[in-house]
Amino acid sequence: MSKQLPKRSEDYSLWYNELVKRAGLAENSAVRGCMVIKPYGYAIWEKMQRTLDDMFKRTGHQNAYFPLFVPKNLFEAEEQNAEGFAKECAVVTHYRLKLDPERPGKLIVDPEAKLEEELVVRPTSEAIIWSTYKGWIQSYRDLPLLINQWANVVRWEMRTRLFLRTAEFLWQEGHTAHATAQEAVAETRQMLDVYAEFAEEWLALPVVKGVKTENERFAGAIETYCIEGMMQDGKALQAGTSHFLGQNFAKAFDVLFTNKEGQQEHVWGTSWGVSTRLMGALVMAHSDDEGLVLPPKLAPIQVVIVPIYKTGQLDELLERIRPIQMGLIERGISVKIDDRDTERPGFKFAEWELKGVPVRIAVGARDLDNGTLEVARRDTKEKMNLPLADIVNSVALLLNDIQQNIYNRARSFREEHTTRVDSYDEFKQVLNDKGGFVVAHWDGTSETEKRIKEETKATIRCIALNEPDEDGVCMVTGRPSKRRVYFAQAY
Amino acid sequence: MSKQLPKRSEDYSLWYNELVKRAGLAENSAVRGCMVIKPYGYAIWEKMQRTLDDMFKRTGHQNAYFPLFVPKNLFEAEEQNAEGFAKECAVVTHYRLKLDPERPGKLIVDPEAKLEEELVVRPTSEAIIWSTYKGWIQSYRDLPLLINQWANVVRWEMRTRLFLRTAEFLWQEGHTAHATAQEAVAETRQMLDVYAEFAEEWLALPVVKGVKTENERFAGAIETYCIEGMMQDGKALQAGTSHFLGQNFAKAFDVLFTNKEGQQEHVWGTSWGVSTRLMGALVMAHSDDEGLVLPPKLAPIQVVIVPIYKTGQLDELLERIRPIQMGLIERGISVKIDDRDTERPGFKFAEWELKGVPVRIAVGARDLDNGTLEVARRDTKEKMNLPLADIVNSVALLLNDIQQNIYNRARSFREEHTTRVDSYDEFKQVLNDKGGFVVAHWDGTSETEKRIKEETKATIRCIALNEPDEDGVCMVTGRPSKRRVYFAQAY
């Protein structure tokens, strides 16, 4: 712990990478672009999974599991989707290795075990799932079909970054089928709301809900909805997407149903997903130069108790501390007592700061005698003395307060970093000076969007759902615009 | 539901396959050898996962996630392991597809996107995990390292069967590292006990705990422990394995630690896993010619309520049924009211029998007036009239009784199908007449074991841990033997 983290202000990118590694969230693996998610990071991901899974089930979805591999001929079926992902997919061509006759103990691909049809490692599962839905859907009575899958996917990215962009990542992908366009759109929007609620209530990350432009749309979708968060370096991060697929996949895979009038129609589809990328958002939105700042609702350890004692007195002190731990646990709070006799309190404090534990309680025999405990909150680093008699209530309230404070802080930051501009010069100036969201009029064309991206690296993050109509002119071309859109440089 | 299932006595294998499909557990996919786990099947798997995960955590393990791919040069490092799995592994050789210039809309592997080092899709993760552990372990203070992973793995099996043997399957794999051999062996045995407890208490499947012979050992292990269950056709099924790896992987990947005396030593390892194969065991052990028989502890729906009503009276009846449902739910029992107005009770009864719901309650207005409900248990098909006033308690007790009864039934079956023989003729006779476990003396050589396998298709399932020492002679060679071993034909 002695080595200091790089500072955000000096090298944000290095700070992020080092923090992810040193806090024990993840590390790079021996496989290019793939990460190892370490136990502490995985514990956070499990909390995310559990929470989201409950939300999906409450909205009527069931989990299922579909194959990792997509035969090339199925992968091809929906052309836009295939073209969109073909450039970055891992392909299995053989099903056996054999001993290399020339190098003892080494293996080579067995040329006799070549697959007739290559298998694509799923970059997303629409193809394999819709080819299955064909067998599951005959009548309107089979609809809606509301299914989610927790899985790993592979996209062969050239420039990778822990959690934010990795060749393999973990995610959930919902795939639903409906009798009408209206119902499918409602599902798409509902899941966007679920994601937004999760981001705001659990990740403590305020998000802008919106629609992607055609350029940024999911390959194979009619409309892509998204939630966009703002990181501390002024860059946006897409934290979840929900796609209205229209009848694209139903047509590609021939998924028809008999409606109530006895006629055959193509089914309407949606898909929606969030991934381990949320781990990156969590780190980038809240953490500081001392380490992680975890929202209490997702912290694997919410409270750490550090005993302060003289040599030889640890056991006796622990006896007195355990009832405090038990009281907190009974209240549903996760507590760790750091009872290592090999490290000093200062070292422990720094380590739990690095790991982002929301509340730290330092307890010595004298504190217990006096009936007062020193409680430190991670988010503001404030220390306070709280009465032992009411410690469980105080800590429960404090955890709520921390959750709210982290959210408020991120929200203030975003508000300070959301600027409405009317000229392209001002646009560039703002991007250069402080980044963040720049809300401006745009003429609605891909050409203008691409030009802006080339000249400023900013993309249209979304056409925000709650953005009011407003007559204006495109800041670049002067052509008329009915509504401002959200630009930002993004991860 | 009208079509009857094949009968177990006529074609056990067909019965199994049809049942798995019709009950909505799984089906074959468009990818050779890979299955789709359907929502009802996945719901059972989720219950298994949750239970096992809690057991792993209670015994001090943490979850993590390691890459799907293993670079070929890492895969090779532990020779026995590599040789064991090389014959059946999927290999990624390219990372891009491109449009076929000759066939519009079709894709081909891009020859320019060939990987320098091929990637093996993990058939098991020892190689990638031990190559990571090298960076995590320096000192005895880093040990034990107790990690589990929930993941998909791929083994290119030629003959596949839903759940029991599929090219891709879901599993958990524990990988632990220890300072001493003794501690690693204790971990191996502890996890075997966890698996046995899970099998007996949750799957209601009695198991024999034992050690595999060298022939049947995991590639790369010093010793493989296993639990073996007995299916209704008299074949054994290996339901979980726990391996003592010695220092094999530590040596292959150079994982050393400094012990308390300041000396460098290789770490000792274990690995252990259970998979979606358990779903197959669950079906084969308990189900009958009408459908699944699920142990209540793993049933996604424990009680189904079927309203019995005249046309137009459903809503009124449902109003009166809901309090019963709520009472059961408050007791922690999962209940579904089958309120479909489109199907008749008889159809619903058959469907829930097929799906193995442990308890069915048929409720009409008159039953409610009389204060008595007709309750049917799935395991024995017994029907009883139970007082409405005490229905929650009665159902809770009934569910416990069903769990116990299913276990007892499977245990009796296994006892009736466990035969001790002293001659090879008798051995063949028993295998032929009724199958099951045949417990016999064996001379301890691989030759004899292989000969028996060739001649009878029976393998040594295990050297049971609780089998007493007994002087005897090998039934085949007459050579001395100190202990009987368990033979069976197996899945």
Contacts between the chains, C-beta under 8 A, distances in Angstrom:
chain1	res1	chain2	res2	distance
A	27	B	132	8.0
A	27	B	135	7.6
A	29	B	66	7.1
A	29	B	67	5.0
A	29	B	128	7.1
A	29	B	132	6.6
A	30	B	67	7.8
A	30	B	71	6.0
A	30	B	74	5.9
A	30	B	128	6.8
A	30	B	131	5.3
A	30	B	132	7.4
A	31	B	67	4.5
A	31	B	69	4.9
A	31	B	70	7.4
A	31	B	71	6.0
A	31	B	119	6.7
A	31	B	128	7.3
A	34	B	67	3.9
A	34	B	68	7.3
A	34	B	69	6.4
A	35	B	67	7.5
A	36	B	64	7.0
A	36	B	65	7.0
A	36	B	66	5.4
A	36	B	67	7.0
A	36	B	132	5.5
A	37	B	64	6.0
A	37	B	65	4.0
A	38	B	64	5.8
A	39	B	62	3.8
A	39	B	63	6.7
A	39	B	64	4.9
A	39	B	147	6.6
A	42	B	62	7.4
A	42	B	63	5.0
A	42	B	64	5.0
A	42	B	65	5.8
A	43	B	62	7.0
A	43	B	63	7.3
A	45	B	65	7.9
A	46	B	63	6.5
A	62	B	39	3.8
A	62	B	42	7.4
A	62	B	43	7.0
A	63	B	39	6.7
A	63	B	42	5.0
A	63	B	43	7.3
A	63	B	46	6.5
A	64	B	36	7.0
A	64	B	37	5.9
A	64	B	38	5.7
A	64	B	39	4.9
A	64	B	42	5.0
A	65	B	36	7.0
A	65	B	37	4.0
A	65	B	42	5.8
A	65	B	45	7.9
A	65	B	170	6.5
A	66	B	29	7.0
A	66	B	36	5.4
A	67	B	29	4.9
A	67	B	30	7.8
A	67	B	31	4.5
A	67	B	34	3.9
A	67	B	35	7.5
A	67	B	36	7.0
A	67	B	168	5.9
A	68	B	34	7.3
A	68	B	121	7.7
A	68	B	152	5.7
A	68	B	154	6.9
A	68	B	168	5.2
A	69	B	31	4.9
A	69	B	34	6.4
A	69	B	90	7.7
A	69	B	168	7.2
A	70	B	31	7.4
A	71	B	30	6.0
A	71	B	31	6.0
A	72	B	97	7.3
A	72	B	107	6.1
A	74	B	30	5.9
A	75	B	97	7.8
A	75	B	107	7.0
A	76	B	105	6.7
A	76	B	106	6.0
A	76	B	107	5.3
A	79	B	105	5.8
A	82	B	107	6.3
A	83	B	99	7.6
A	86	B	96	7.0
A	86	B	97	4.1
A	86	B	98	6.6
A	86	B	99	7.6
A	86	B	107	5.5
A	87	B	96	5.8
A	87	B	97	7.8
A	87	B	98	7.9
A	88	B	95	7.3
A	88	B	96	6.8
A	89	B	95	7.2
A	89	B	96	6.8
A	89	B	97	6.1
A	90	B	69	7.7
A	90	B	92	4.7
A	90	B	94	7.6
A	90	B	95	5.6
A	90	B	119	7.3
A	91	B	92	6.3
A	91	B	93	6.9
A	91	B	94	4.5
A	91	B	95	7.1
A	91	B	96	7.7
A	91	B	97	6.5
A	91	B	109	5.6
A	92	B	90	4.7
A	92	B	91	6.3
A	92	B	92	5.4
A	92	B	93	7.7
A	92	B	121	6.7
A	93	B	91	6.9
A	93	B	92	7.7
A	93	B	93	4.7
A	93	B	94	6.6
A	93	B	109	6.6
A	94	B	90	7.6
A	94	B	91	4.4
A	94	B	93	6.6
A	95	B	88	7.3
A	95	B	89	7.2
A	95	B	90	5.6
A	95	B	91	7.1
A	95	B	156	4.2
A	96	B	86	6.9
A	96	B	87	5.8
A	96	B	88	6.8
A	96	B	89	6.8
A	96	B	91	7.7
A	96	B	156	6.8
A	97	B	72	7.2
A	97	B	75	7.8
A	97	B	86	4.1
A	97	B	87	7.8
A	97	B	89	6.1
A	97	B	91	6.5
A	97	B	120	7.1
A	98	B	86	6.6
A	98	B	87	7.9
A	99	B	83	7.6
A	99	B	86	7.6
A	105	B	76	6.7
A	105	B	79	5.8
A	106	B	76	6.0
A	107	B	72	6.1
A	107	B	75	7.0
A	107	B	76	5.3
A	107	B	82	6.3
A	107	B	86	5.5
A	109	B	91	5.6
A	109	B	93	6.6
A	109	B	118	5.9
A	118	B	109	5.9
A	119	B	31	6.8
A	119	B	90	7.2
A	120	B	97	7.1
A	121	B	68	7.7
A	121	B	92	6.7
A	121	B	121	7.5
A	128	B	29	7.1
A	128	B	30	6.8
A	128	B	31	7.4
A	131	B	30	5.3
A	132	B	29	6.6
A	132	B	30	7.4
A	132	B	36	5.5
A	135	B	27	7.6
A	141	B	342	7.7
A	147	B	39	6.6
A	151	B	152	7.6
A	152	B	68	5.7
A	152	B	151	7.6
A	152	B	152	6.9
A	154	B	68	6.9
A	156	B	95	4.2
A	156	B	96	6.8
A	168	B	67	5.9
A	168	B	68	5.2
A	168	B	69	7.2
A	170	B	65	6.5
A	342	B	141	7.7
